[in-house]
Amino acid sequence: MFGFNVTASNSPQYGSRDNRPQAPLKGLPFNQWWMHGHLDKPPHPEDVFEFPAGGKATMELACDKDATSYYTSGPGGDQRNGNDPCPGPPSKLIHTNGINDLGGCGIAIAYKSDVNDVRPEDLVVFSVNHRCIWDRFTDFQVPANMPACPNGKCICAWLWQHQGDAGGDEMYMNGFQCRITGATHNTPIPKGKVPVKCADDKSKCVKGPKVPMYWDQAEGNNMFNDIRDPPMYLDSYGFPDGAQNDLWDGVTEAKVTTTVSTSAAASTPTSTSVPAPASTPNTTPVSSPAPVATSPAPPKAQAATPTTISSASPTKGQGHRTCRPKKNKRSPRAEYGAAIKKHRRSRRGF
């Protein structure tokens, strides 16, 4: 996570900036809220969070580092308490009046490996959990069609807004390095659109990929809701719970193509015998939706046995004629020569 490894002791030049992931963002200029203002404090190169295509990834959400597995770098020691994201204090500290008053959170991804190349419109929300942040261990389902990241790394962000009746108007955003594992598809995710509120009319919900909701900042907002009506990662803004499988709606996925041979032309006369080819070059392209490796091998051609397309007995009146073999007769000239030779032998006494 950007800014996560910074402490007052190892980076005194960090000044008064708050690097706590749980620090809210409100009324800030772009360079202070974008990626929580920590672009200059990247994570270690090998710290890359993995999302398995078609599977789920589990994150830890908490009021502080002390309540997570990363408590060793926190200020108060080990404060973990099972699945409780905020041990001790009431649920007001996680900005909710109860489990039915949650705002949901989302994970967005940009298919760029350098965070300095990422812009707000490059991120697309691909997973949502409506229970945020009720559980410390929070699962995020991943669409099966997610393509692999360039150079083995993408840039992701966790985003959250809570309900308007459970705290001040604020936004949460933390950026981190990520990658998609086990990718079997390569169709890119299209550009995302800005979500719209559609609680009263589902036909107004934006279909397909959507960008995160940037709200309540001094600049760079794409949502302009009243402070008492924050935008949330819920159905009311077109975000179903779980994997956002509509990312490719309206997009034709590239298919793997292969080639197979053809045995005979459709216009072959019915009276022609043609041998089955022993080996025919693969020349006819066809579309194959299944992986090539799972396709059964084609049967071998029987080169020694010809295949007759015509029927065995021609039918009269259909232009066919059966030819009988003729007897082997000599020509008249040959018959005359043979008689002369026989006459001469008889005169000599043979």
FENRACOR-V950019 format. One record per residue. PSI is psi in whole degrees, -180 to 180 (NA if undefined). D_FIRST is the distance of its C-alpha to the first C-alpha in Angstrom with 2 decimals. Layout:
PSI:D_FIRST + PSI:D_FIRST
This chain:
138:0.00 + 128:3.79 + -8:6.21 + -33:5.33 + 3:7.95 + 133:10.36 + 167:13.52 + -29:16.97 + -34:18.52 + -4:16.55 + 71:16.11 + -24:19.18 + -3:19.09 + -19:16.18 + -142:19.03 + 7:18.98 + 139:15.63 + 112:13.93 + 8:10.29 + 129:10.67 + -29:8.74 + 0:12.37 + 125:13.86 + 158:15.83 + 125:16.34 + 126:20.06 + 34:22.40 + 153:20.04 + 162:20.58 + -48:18.51 + -7:16.53 + -24:15.47 + -29:14.42 + 122:13.12 + 35:9.30 + 18:10.00 + 21:11.68 + 29:9.05 + -28:10.03 + 1:11.73 + 70:9.00 + 161:7.06 + 171:5.53 + 147:8.80 + -33:10.67 + -4:11.36 + 88:8.01 + 120:8.69 + 136:9.03 + 134:12.73 + 115:14.87 + 126:18.58 + 126:20.96 + 2:23.42 + -149:21.71 + 154:19.12 + 139:15.66 + 127:15.11 + 159:12.17 + 123:12.52 + 131:13.02 + 168:14.59 + -22:15.96 + 164:14.28 + -34:12.59 + -22:16.24 + 10:16.89 + 179:14.37 + -10:14.40 + 24:12.13 + -23:15.08 + -25:16.00 + 9:13.63 + 168:14.72 + -21:17.87 + 10:20.21 + -169:20.16 + 112:20.29 + 20:20.92 + 145:20.28 + 71:22.93 + -129:22.75 + 8:21.38 + 120:21.60 + -18:18.40 + 76:20.11 + 134:22.82 + -72:25.88 + 160:25.67 + 169:27.09 + -12:25.30 + -29:25.64 + -16:22.46 + 22:20.55 + 55:22.68 + 151:25.16 + 6:28.83 + 177:28.57 + -20:27.48 + 13:29.50 + 42:27.72 + 153:24.18 + -10:22.47 + 159:20.31 + 162:16.78 + 156:15.66 + 127:13.23 + 155:13.82 + 144:13.70 + 129:14.89 + 61:16.83 + 140:15.93 + -13:14.16 + 117:13.84 + -27:11.67 + -15:14.64 + -6:16.91 + 134:15.31 + 159:17.33 + -36:17.26 + -8:20.08 + -25:18.33 + 141:16.10 + 131:18.07 + 122:17.59 + -10:18.37 + 142:17.93 + 143:18.85 + 117:19.52 + -13:22.26 + 1:21.89 + 138:18.66 + 63:18.16 + -28:21.18 + 143:19.79 + -48:17.19 + 108:17.09 + 125:16.76 + 142:17.75 + 116:16.99 + 142:19.86 + 130:19.52 + 143:22.45 + -24:24.53 + 10:25.05 + 128:21.52 + 165:21.96 + 160:20.07 + 150:17.47 + 134:18.86 + 24:18.52 + 16:16.69 + 137:13.41 + 177:12.54 + 127:10.06 + 167:9.35 + 142:8.97 + 132:9.96 + 143:13.03 + 137:15.72 + 138:19.05 + 172:21.45 + 151:25.22 + -17:27.20 + 10:29.31 + 39:26.60 + -178:25.23 + 169:24.82 + 118:23.92 + 165:20.20 + 154:17.19 + 135:13.64 + 129:10.78 + 127:6.99 + 151:5.76 + 162:4.10 + 143:6.73 + 169:9.53 + 157:13.25 + 127:16.44 + 154:18.65 + 27:22.41 + 133:22.97 + 2:26.73 + 155:26.93 + 16:26.46 + 120:27.27 + 153:24.67 + 127:23.35 + 167:25.43 + 139:24.29 + 157:23.33 + 161:25.57 + 128:25.06 + 160:25.74 + 154:28.81 + 130:30.01 + 31:32.45 + -36:33.10 + -11:36.86 + 99:37.25 + -21:35.19 + -18:36.81 + -12:34.82 + 138:31.43 + 125:29.66 + 149:29.93 + -164:27.59 + 143:24.09 + 143:22.67 + 163:20.05 + 165:17.85 + 112:19.82 + 121:19.17 + 149:21.38 + 31:22.79 + 168:21.50 + -28:23.82 + 159:23.29 + 10:21.74 + 146:22.64 + -3:23.87 + 140:25.00 + 36:27.70 + 156:28.46 + 153:30.14 + -20:28.07 + 1:29.90 + 66:28.94 + 145:25.18 + 143:24.19 + 159:22.62 + 70:21.26 + 176:24.62 + -29:27.82 + -11:29.12 + 19:26.90 + 18:27.38 + 100:24.36 + 159:25.80 + 134:24.07 + -155:22.35 + 138:21.98 + 82:22.98 + 1:25.77 + 11:27.45 + -30:25.13 + 17:28.03 + 128:30.92 + 2:33.66 + 132:32.26 + 120:34.43 + 140:32.54 + 134:33.72 + 151:35.96 + 134:36.94 + 149:40.58 + -177:43.15 + 146:46.93 + 161:49.90 + 156:53.66 + 147:56.38 + -37:59.72 + 150:62.35 + 151:62.85 + -21:63.74 + 16:66.97 + 129:68.55 + 148:72.31 + -13:73.26 + 11:75.95 + 133:73.75 + 131:72.59 + 132:69.26 + 146:67.84 + 133:64.26 + 139:62.23 + -37:61.26 + 119:58.17 + 131:57.12 + 144:54.38 + 106:51.28 + -15:51.77 + 111:51.04 + 137:47.39 + 159:46.24 + 133:43.00 + 104:41.54 + -24:38.79 + 150:38.53 + 145:36.96 + -36:39.64 + -25:39.10 + -3:40.15 + 137:43.30 + 151:46.59 + 141:48.61 + 148:51.55 + 148:55.05 + 143:57.11 + 144:60.02 + 96:63.56 + -27:65.12 + -20:68.55 + 114:69.36 + 149:69.97 + 121:68.95 + 123:71.73 + -32:70.69 + 162:74.29 + 161:76.37 + -39:78.94 + 115:82.10 + 152:82.50 + 137:84.01 + 147:87.23 + 4:87.08 + 20:83.52 + 9:84.43 + 150:84.32 + 134:87.33 + 122:87.99 + 127:89.71 + 146:92.15 + 137:92.86 + 156:96.37 + 153:99.03 + 91:99.33 + 149:102.66 + 156:104.40 + 160:105.34 + -39:109.14 + -40:109.38 + -37:107.99 + -41:110.48 + -43:113.41 + -40:112.41 + -36:112.26 + -41:115.77 + -46:117.33 + -37:115.90 + -38:117.34 + -42:120.78 + -40:120.98 + -37:120.13 + -32:122.89 + -27:125.51 + -7:124.60 + 12:125.00 + NA:121.32
